Amino acid sequence: MAGLLGKISKAAQVASDASGAARGATRRAAQVGDSVTIPEGLPPLGRNGGPSPSLLSVDLPAHSRPEWSGAAPNRTTPYPRYRPKATTERMQRLEAQVADPDSPIRGIFSNYIEKGRTLKGPDWYNTEELRDWFVDSLGKAEGDRQWREYMELIGTTSTGAKVPHNIRMASFYRAIPNAADRAAVAQLVKDEGITPKKAAERLGVMPENVPEDYGYGHIKQRSQAFNVANREAGTWEREVPEGLTGAALSKWLQANPKVKGFGNDLLGDDTNIAADMHFMRMLAMADGGGDFLNKQAKLSQEDYAKAAAVLGPRNIKKYSTTRNVNGKPVTEVNLFKAWQDGKIKDTSAFQSMPTAWTETPKANEYAAYEDMAGRVASEYDMTPAQFQASLWMGAGDLTGLADESQGTFMELFRGALDKRGKERGLSRGDMLREFLYNRAPLAAIPAVPTTGYLLSQQPEEDPYAKPGGMSLLGGI
């Protein structure tokens, strides 16, 4: 732990110095364009004092210009992945099916990809418009830096969060401009499990314009904070650390593949993917193999009854565990173990149950999923990220995609501006300028999040859960 804290302190101090220079640039910007009428305390609209053409686009539909739609320019480098000598049997079977142009799974792909196109799946990860807003407001170098910072914070806070909440949670960490302070808040959240707001209050670094009822509390907030702390410590860099070999290298390559891929895709990466819950469910259901069944299937009463009809009323109790979540009992069924034990011989009864299927790749599968996505994506003239987004958007009705997560990132970002702007009595454009210049956090969310997981980010293994599966945090 001391080593991590030391890395955080050193990396955060460097970033803090840069942050101080950025605040100076913002103060200088605030002295320009005094003739522009703006709300009290709000910095000017553009670096030259007048309305910025790119900022005005916030009132237009997302992806209103060609460069803001489709695949974005690649402004990053891919994270290297763990590549074992051999992957799993289920992955090898899936790869063989996908490689066969006559396999039924290819027809399933085509159907959902085409539907995903109509839902703007190929536009989902394009954040060039947001980058233009940052650059036009803060200058090329500082604007690009802050855009990257926010996109990476989106990645760090995406564990277990629905996309609209993810956008807001990342904005809270971004609202703490001093990198050392941000790292300290994240470390406190990780260590004690308190909310980021309480941590910021305790440390005396509470951002401005945070509402009294700001309730960023989340079942995965400790994992999210751990990601933030690691990013600030420099462990989310894309280059393999010098001298790292053997088991330590394997561990580094396996760390957070999905959330790193998600943040990187928002920077235009054309290699990594976020193999999220919906993507995995769709592939698992298409394959139908029992080795893709979920070890912790959360089933509705109706689905539990269907599962009991397959396993038998007595047998299903053997594979069930009940725990309290938000004061309500939630039952999980280890369908994978039941299949292993020969209690499930035919998985067709589970084809209408999204939660019955696996939600995350195994550590020795991730690179294979990414390679497979790259091969298939090229056939649709897409990047792997576009393929992944189109597939899970197209198959959302099959996999249980939340209604509030429908939309591209830039559409959902506009929604976050509207929500927080309404709370503060600001227009969408003014809220955007508050966000850009003042790092204003975007919205409050309930202290206890609603049940259900999110579009892009299915929870990864929570290292801070109590034995038996009950999170220290409660929540979902």
Secondary structure, 3 states (H helix, E strand, C coil): CHHHHHHHHHHHHHHHHHHHHHHHHHHHHHCCCCCCCCCCCCCCCCCCCCCCHHHHHHHCCCCCCHHHCCCCCCCCCCCCCCCCCCCCHHHHHHHHHHHCCCCHHHHHHHHHHHHHHHCCHHHCCCCHHHHHHHHHHHCHHHHHHHHHHHHHHHHHCCCCCCHHHHHHHHHHHHCCCCHHHHHHHHHHHHHHCCCHHHHHHHHCCCCCCCCCCCCCCCCCHHHHHHHHHHHHCCCCCCCCCCCCCHHHHHHHHHCCHHHHHHHHHCCCCCCCCCCCHHHHHHHHHHHCCHHHECCCEECCHHHHHHHHHHHCHHHHHHCEEEEEECCEEEEEECHHHHHHCCCCCCCHHHCCCHHHECCCCCCCCHHHHHHHHHHHHHHCCCCHHHHHHHHHHHCHHHHCCCHHHCCCHHHHHHHHHHHHHHHHCCCHHHHHHHHHHHCCCCCCCCCCCCCCCCCCCCCCCCCCECCCCCECCCCC
